[in-house]
């Protein structure tokens, strides 16, 4: 349907939809342990039907305008994705998130894809506030929030139980004026 190039390395951002269930399951199987370190994303998708169910849930969210899922492909292979959660057009607030299998790490894929999502959220959809929630121990995720210029607003102590551990959750956010100013400075430097 569409593919947005994320650079010269063959990385693309594309819709991730129910018909991708087999490819999504294969991706989850390759990276399940890594992906599920801090979040249970896709953990219930143990077969093609389960993978389709996960993707259908996000397709339903997209139809209801409350969230959406977007895959990251590298050289034609699904290696992760980015998503909108708690997308509320009325309050103009939403949350973003990501996941990757090991083959997709260390390339800046999430940062590049997230810039596309944030430009869309702030520019096209008129969002005022975009949040990023991450386990405090998840340094790669925290580093993406930093690279995007988000502000760390809170640490929710032991707020998230996962795999028998209560994780601290860091809440990072960007506001529309901050994002627009940062993008204007970047565009100005590029010329």
N, C-alpha and C positions, 0 to 999 in steps of 0.2 A: 504494500500500500504506500508507505513512504519510508525513507531512510534518511536520517540526518547525519552527515559525515561529522566526525569529531576530531578530524585531523588527517595527517598524511600516513598514519600507521594502519589503515584499514579498519579503524574503529567506527561503529555506527550505532546510533540510537534509533530503535524501531518500536512499533507497538508490540506488546507481548500479549497474545490473545489465546483463547481456548484451543484453537486449532494447532497451536504450538506445543500441545501437551507432551508429546513424545520427546521433542527436543528439550523442553523444560525439565522433564523427568531425568533425562540423560545428564543434563547440566547439574541438577541437584545431586544426583548420585556421585558425580565426579567431585563435588565440593561440599557435600552434606556436613561433614564434621567441621570444616572450616567455617562454613556459612552459619552454622548453628552454635558457634562458640558463645555468642551473647544474646541471640534472639532465636526463636523457634521458626523462623521464616521457612515455609515449605516443608516443615518436619513431618507433617501428616501425609504428604504426597509420597506414598510408597509404591504406587503403580500408576499407569497412565490415567486411569479414572480419577485417582486422587489428585494427580497433577492438573487434570482438566478442571476439577472442582475448585482448586486454588485459583486458577486463571479465570474461571467463570465468576467467582466471587468478586474479583477486581473488575471484570467486564461489567458486572452489575453495578458496581460502585461508579464506574465511568458513566454508565447510562443514567444513574441517579445524580451525577455531578457531585459525588462525595469523595472520589479518589480515582486513581488510575495507576497502571503498571506499564513500564517502558523497559524493554530489554536492551542490553548492551551486547553487541556482536563484535567480535574481533576476528578479522579474516574469515567472515562467514560463519563463525562458531559462537553460539550463545555462551557468554562467560559471566553474566550478572545482570543487574538492572537497577533502576531508580524508580521511585514511586511517590505519589501524593497520597496522604492519609488525612482523614479528618478535614477534608476540603469543604470549607463553608463559605460559599459565595456571598451570603448575606452579611456575615460578620467580617468578611474579607480576611480570614485567618485560615492557615492550613499548616500541615506538617509534611516534611519530606523525609525520605529514607533511602537506603541502598542495601545491596548485598552483592558479593562477588565470590566466585570460586578462585582458588589460588592462581590459576593461569591468567586471571585478569588483573591481579594486583601489581602495584608498583609502576603503573603506566599513566596514572592521572585520569583514568577513564571516568571514575565517579565524579571527580571535580569538573571535568569537561562536560559531562552529561548534566550535572546538576546546574551548571550555568545556563544551559538551554532551558531546563525546567523553571529556574528562577526568573529568567527573562520572560518566559511565558506567563508565569504566575503574576508577576508584578506588572508586566507590560500589557499582555492581552486580557488577562482576567481581573486586573485591578485589585489583586491581593494587597493588603497593607502589612501583614505580618506572616512570616514563614518561619516555622520552628524546626529544629533538628534535635532529636533526642538520641542519646547514645550512652551505653554503659561507660562509666568513668574509666574502666580498665581497657576500653576499646580504643587504643591510641590512633589506629588508622582512621577511624570514623571521626574522632575529635579533630584530627589534623585536617580532614576535609572541611569541617565547619570553620576552622581557622583560615584555611586557604580561600574560602568563600567570603571571608570578611565578616562572619557572624560574630555576635557578642555572646559570651557565656553569661547567662542570667541567673542560673540556679544549679545547685546540686541537691537532688532529692535523695537523701540518705536511705540506703537499704530499701529502696522503693520497688525494686523489680526482682521477684524470685525467678531464677532460671537455673535448672540443673542442680538444685539443692543449695544454691548460693543466693543470698540477697545482695543484688548489685546496686551500687549508687548509680543514679541516672543524672547525666548532665543535660541541661536544657540550654541550647544555643538558639539565637534568633537573628533574623535580619528584618528590618523595616523598609518599606518602599522607598522613603527618601534616601536612606543610606545606600540601598542597592543602586538606585538611579544615579546618585552622586559618584559612587565607586565605578560604575560602568562608564560614566561620562569622563572620569579621569583616565580610565584605561583607554578609551577611544581617543582621547586627546594625546596621550603618550604614543599611541600607535601611528599617529600621523606625522 
